[in-house]
Amino acid sequence: MPASAARAATAETLTFHEVLSDDGTRLRAWTNDPDGTIDGPTVVLCNGLGTNPWTWPALLRPECGVRVVSWNHRGTGGSERPADPQRVGIAEFVEDGLSVMDHFGVDRAVLMGWSMGVNTMFELAVRNPERVSGLFAVAGVPGDTFATMLGPLHLPHLFARTLTVNMSRALKLSGRLLTPVASRLPIGPKAIDLLTHTGFMFPVPDPELAAVAVAEFLTTPVEWYAHLALRTSEHARVSLSGIRVPTEFVAGTYDVLAGARDMFSAAQRIDGATYVELRASHFIQMEQPDRVHALLCDFLERVG
């Protein structure tokens, strides 16, 4: 099945909404429950930076049993850029998450974060604990994310942060040259096969849907994405002493964007938190969708 067919096949399980955030920025929110028929708990997904619904294949199945509400980050996937281009940090993403919850009538729910979305998730939980009943963190840490990158190389945090922030600065400067190239790349199953043999991402069971996810990701201009990354790099590590809800971390052993050792350390600082490590990259939920979905369902049952 080609990527276009994979997109069409999942269209019936998605619906998009326009949501107005507190500062007037119009967001493109989405849910996997277009007709309100999912009989299961609601999860608010704080997704990876600039990513989209197609990065979560298990959640796009009609029988997934979990109602998900989420949104696309500012300036990506149909969400508009804010009037003030500096308002694209974790604090603004928390505002957006609360606006999305209000739009869908979600007073309190389990938050699920992936990658930089874990920063958003924990920041929201600290600022608005009354809105959160549990935290499910996938391949992400609660703040200071850039210091944890390149984890498998076991670099000192300061060195890793300096290197990755400077890489983002270089992308921002060169973005106008790179965007025309990136946006025209032919993304299909063969490209996914090549990508999954680089070590950055591992083989996935649904390469057609992965191609949709990557192609959609590449619609964001490189310079804007780098700008988002630099703003989010300013988010300091969140204090975990006030976390009082069930929490689970799902880490990838070979994740180069969110070090497993730092996720394990975060889990140890939260009373009762659980930690699961899978032999995966940063894209755990795409590589092992059934396993991650089972972990989420078990966690939701524990939260009650």
C-alpha positions, 0 to 999 in steps of 0.5 A, a space after each residue: 500500500 503506497 503512502 497516499 493510500 495509508 493516509 487515506 486509510 487512516 483518515 476515517 479515524 481522525 478528525 481535525 478541529 480549530 482551537 484558539 489558544 490564549 494568545 489568539 494563535 489558531 491551532 490545528 487540534 485532532 482526535 482519533 475519535 471523530 464520532 465519539 464512539 470510543 468506549 475508553 479513557 481519554 489521553 491528552 497527547 503532547 506529541 514530539 516537536 513538529 510531529 503528527 498523528 501518523 507517528 502513533 500507528 496503534 492509536 489510529 486503529 478503530 479498536 485501540 480503546 483509547 480516546 486521544 486528543 492532541 494538537 500540532 505545534 505552532 507553525 506546523 501541520 496547519 497550526 498558525 505561527 504566533 504573532 510574536 515568533 518568540 512565543 513558541 516555547 514549552 510555556 506556550 505549549 502548556 497554554 496550547 495543551 490546556 486550550 485543547 483540553 478545554 475545547 474537547 471538554 477534558 477536565 482531567 486526564 492522563 497526559 502522554 508525552 513523546 520526545 519534547 512533548 514530555 517536557 510539555 507534559 511535566 510542565 503542565 503537570 507542575 503548573 496545573 496538577 488538578 488537570 492531570 491524573 497520570 503521566 506516561 512519558 515515551 522517549 523524553 525527559 522532564 526538561 533540559 532535553 538537549 543535555 540528554 541527547 546523544 545518550 548512547 555516546 555517554 557524552 558529558 551533559 554540558 558537551 552534549 547540550 553545547 553540540 546539539 544547540 549549535 547544530 540547531 543554530 546551524 540548521 536555522 541559519 541554513 534552513 532557507 537553503 535546505 527547506 526546498 530540498 527537504 520538502 521535495 524529497 520522495 518519501 515512500 517505503 523505500 526511503 523509510 527502509 533506508 532511514 531505518 537502516 541508519 541507526 537513527 531509526 529502526 525498522 517499523 512494521 508499517 513503512 507506508 504509514 511511517 512514510 506519511 508521518 515523515 512526509 508530513 513532518 518535512 512540510 515544516 520549513 527547516 528554519 522554523 523547526 530549528 527556531 522551535 527547537 532552540 526555543 524549547 532548548 531553553 526549558 530547564 529541568 522540571 522539579 519532580 518533587 511535587 509529582 503525586 500522580 502515577 508516572 511511567 517512563 518508556 525508554 529506548 536503549 539506542 535513543 540518540 535524542 533522549 538518553 535512556 539513562 536520564 529517563 531512568 534517573 527521572 523515574 527514580 526521583 518520582 515516588 512510585 514511578 515505573 521504568 521500562 526500557 525497550 531495544 528501540 530508537 527514539 521512535 519507539 511507538 512506531 517501531 514497537 506499536 503493539 508493545 507501547 500500546 499495551 504498556 499504555 493500556 496497562 498504565 491506564 488500568 492502573 490509574 483507574 
